[in-house]
Amino acid sequence: MHLGSKTPLPPRPTPAPHSTTDPRARLVPVKGEGEREGGGRGGERAVPQRDCPYNTHAFSLPLYLPAPTPLPPCLPHPQTDEDRKNNIRLQDLVDKLQLKVKSYKRSAEEAEEQSNTNLVKFRKLQHELDEAEERADIAESQVNKLRVKTREVGAKKMLAEE
């Protein structure tokens, strides 16, 4: 009974045994189910509803289901031989694919090693080329200095002869 009230409280809603464990399921009245139990309110069961601002249901009860019963042992399947053959065929395909993957990995590693050695050779030759260009620049500047000196010496001789 409610405090200070003479009318009994309405019965608490109970979920139907076939309801889902969906957390969005709410207990909502279903018309026609309550008449079997002697009238009054209609029955209630868990029905999935979307949560929206207009939802007027203010309660949600957890659903407690009994533990699932273990399944009986399986009987021999009539297609076991066919399934076994398919499994063997699939396993062979898997093994072949794994071998291909291994060979591809190996060839990729070999290609990577080859590219690394080629890169080392390229860097070495690039360094040697840079050094050769530097030596050529030094030699060219020395040649230009000698030309300037020979012109000065030649000009002095020309002035001296006059």
C-alpha positions as CSV (number, residue, x, y, z in Angstrom):
1,M,0.0,0.0,0.0
2,H,1.0,3.5,-0.7
3,L,1.5,5.8,2.3
4,G,-1.8,7.4,3.5
5,S,-3.6,5.8,0.5
6,K,-6.3,3.1,0.6
7,T,-5.8,2.0,-2.9
8,P,-3.3,-0.8,-3.6
9,L,-0.2,-0.1,-5.8
10,P,-0.4,-1.5,-9.4
11,P,1.4,-4.7,-9.8
12,R,5.1,-4.5,-10.8
13,P,5.7,-5.2,-14.5
14,T,7.5,-8.5,-15.2
15,P,9.2,-9.3,-18.5
16,A,7.8,-12.1,-20.6
17,P,10.0,-15.3,-20.7
18,H,10.6,-14.8,-24.4
19,S,11.9,-11.2,-24.2
20,T,15.3,-10.3,-25.4
21,T,18.3,-9.1,-23.4
22,D,18.6,-6.0,-25.5
23,P,19.5,-3.1,-23.3
24,R,17.2,-0.9,-25.3
25,A,14.2,-3.1,-24.4
26,R,11.7,-1.3,-22.2
27,L,8.6,-2.7,-20.5
28,V,5.6,-1.4,-22.3
29,P,2.0,-2.3,-21.9
30,V,0.6,-4.7,-24.4
31,K,-3.2,-4.6,-24.9
32,G,-5.1,-7.8,-24.6
33,E,-2.7,-9.8,-22.4
34,G,-4.1,-8.7,-19.1
35,E,-7.7,-9.8,-19.8
36,R,-6.7,-13.4,-19.3
37,E,-5.6,-12.9,-15.7
38,G,-8.9,-11.3,-14.6
39,G,-8.9,-7.8,-16.1
40,G,-7.2,-4.8,-14.7
41,R,-4.2,-3.4,-16.4
42,G,-3.0,-5.0,-19.6
43,G,0.0,-7.3,-19.6
44,E,3.5,-5.9,-20.0
45,R,6.5,-7.3,-21.9
46,A,9.9,-6.1,-23.1
47,V,9.7,-4.5,-26.5
48,P,12.7,-2.7,-28.1
49,Q,12.1,1.0,-28.2
50,R,14.3,3.9,-29.1
51,D,15.3,6.3,-26.4
52,C,13.8,9.6,-27.4
53,P,12.9,12.8,-25.5
54,Y,9.2,11.9,-25.8
55,N,9.6,8.4,-24.2
56,T,7.4,8.5,-21.0
57,H,8.6,5.3,-19.5
58,A,10.6,6.0,-16.4
59,F,11.6,2.5,-15.5
60,S,13.8,-0.3,-16.8
61,L,14.1,-3.7,-15.2
62,P,17.0,-6.1,-15.7
63,L,16.1,-9.4,-17.2
64,Y,17.3,-12.5,-15.4
65,L,17.3,-15.6,-17.6
66,P,18.1,-19.1,-16.5
67,A,21.6,-20.4,-17.4
68,P,21.6,-22.0,-20.9
69,T,21.3,-25.8,-20.9
70,P,24.2,-27.6,-22.6
71,L,23.5,-29.0,-26.0
72,P,23.3,-32.8,-26.4
73,P,26.3,-34.5,-28.0
74,C,26.3,-34.2,-31.8
75,L,25.3,-37.2,-33.8
76,P,27.6,-38.2,-36.7
77,H,27.0,-35.9,-39.6
78,P,26.1,-37.6,-42.8
79,Q,28.6,-35.5,-44.8
80,T,31.6,-36.0,-42.6
81,D,33.7,-37.6,-45.3
82,E,32.9,-34.8,-47.7
83,D,33.7,-32.2,-45.0
84,R,36.9,-34.0,-44.1
85,K,37.9,-34.0,-47.8
86,N,37.1,-30.3,-48.1
87,N,39.1,-29.6,-44.9
88,I,42.1,-31.5,-46.3
89,R,41.8,-29.7,-49.6
90,L,41.6,-26.3,-47.9
91,Q,44.5,-27.1,-45.6
92,D,46.6,-28.0,-48.7
93,L,45.6,-24.7,-50.3
94,V,46.6,-22.9,-47.1
95,D,50.0,-24.7,-47.0
96,K,50.6,-23.7,-50.6
97,L,49.7,-20.1,-50.0
98,Q,52.0,-20.1,-46.9
99,L,54.9,-21.4,-49.0
100,K,54.2,-18.7,-51.6
101,V,54.2,-16.0,-48.9
102,K,57.5,-17.3,-47.6
103,S,59.0,-17.3,-51.0
104,Y,57.7,-13.7,-51.6
105,K,59.2,-12.6,-48.3
106,R,62.5,-14.2,-49.1
107,S,62.6,-12.5,-52.6
108,A,61.6,-9.2,-51.0
109,E,64.4,-9.5,-48.5
110,E,66.9,-10.4,-51.3
111,A,65.7,-7.4,-53.3
112,E,66.1,-5.2,-50.3
113,E,69.6,-6.4,-49.7
114,Q,70.5,-5.8,-53.4
115,S,69.0,-2.3,-53.2
116,N,71.0,-1.6,-50.1
117,T,74.2,-2.7,-51.7
118,N,73.4,-0.6,-54.8
119,L,72.7,2.4,-52.6
120,V,76.0,2.0,-50.8
121,K,77.8,1.8,-54.2
122,F,75.9,4.9,-55.5
123,R,76.8,6.9,-52.4
124,K,80.4,5.9,-52.7
125,L,80.6,6.9,-56.3
126,Q,78.7,10.2,-55.6
127,H,81.3,11.0,-52.9
128,E,84.2,10.2,-55.3
129,L,82.5,12.4,-58.0
130,D,82.2,15.3,-55.6
131,E,85.9,14.9,-54.6
132,A,86.9,14.8,-58.3
133,E,84.8,17.9,-59.1
134,E,86.5,19.7,-56.2
135,R,89.9,18.7,-57.4
136,A,89.0,19.9,-60.9
137,D,87.8,23.2,-59.5
138,I,91.1,23.6,-57.6
139,A,93.1,22.7,-60.7
140,E,91.1,25.1,-62.9
141,S,91.7,28.0,-60.4
142,Q,95.5,27.2,-60.4
143,V,95.5,27.2,-64.2
144,N,93.7,30.6,-64.2
145,K,96.3,32.0,-61.7
146,L,99.2,30.8,-63.9
147,R,97.6,32.4,-66.9
148,V,97.3,35.7,-65.1
149,K,100.9,35.5,-64.0
150,T,102.1,34.7,-67.5
151,R,100.1,37.6,-68.9
152,E,101.7,39.9,-66.3
153,V,105.1,38.6,-67.0
154,G,104.5,38.9,-70.8
155,A,103.2,42.4,-70.3
156,K,106.3,43.4,-68.3
157,K,108.5,42.0,-71.0
158,M,106.6,43.9,-73.6
159,L,107.0,47.1,-71.6
160,A,110.7,46.4,-71.0
161,E,111.4,45.9,-74.7
162,E,109.8,49.1,-75.7
